[in-house]
């Protein structure tokens, strides 16, 4: 009986020697790469981020600055605007504020104006019963609370214009200090000359005192 017990013990010991020892702690995984790998990963992510930003600003949103006072009081010199790109802006309508470029006017410098009439509509600029120069579209007198002042005769002559196909008739809100569709050098704006529709002011320009009214940040109408 004693011999059997010794054999059993020897057999158990040999089995236990063959089994691997269980580790009480798991070995941490080795970190792959290193500094160069981290730099590569960072550059890789930056490329995708920059590509996404480029797509957004080319096809969806553009940023432009206002140069001049032709859209006072709605917009002022130095304002920075976010535009809905012409790729996605859809159909334009009365009251929309747009940024356009005509190569014939100041070497293609962008201009900011308000849409007054669209394709097929007739614009009439003439004196009303009070002797004030006003604007009619399809014989309907426009209510224009956004303008700075009523038009003065020295800046405007009576006219009647029917808007051509794929064009818009535009005017500045500062009627007595705005080069717009009333003038031959600009005339009607073709839709393919429109860069986009103004969505909002993202940074207000400085006023006469050199300060900025940040309360103006937001949508415009």
Helices and strands as residue ranges (DSSP letters): H 2-18, H 35-59, E 61-65, E 80-85, E 97-100, G 106-108, E 111-118, E 122-127, E 133-137, E 140-141, E 159-162, E 167-171, G 175-177, E 189-190, G 191-193, E 194-203, G 214-216, E 218-219
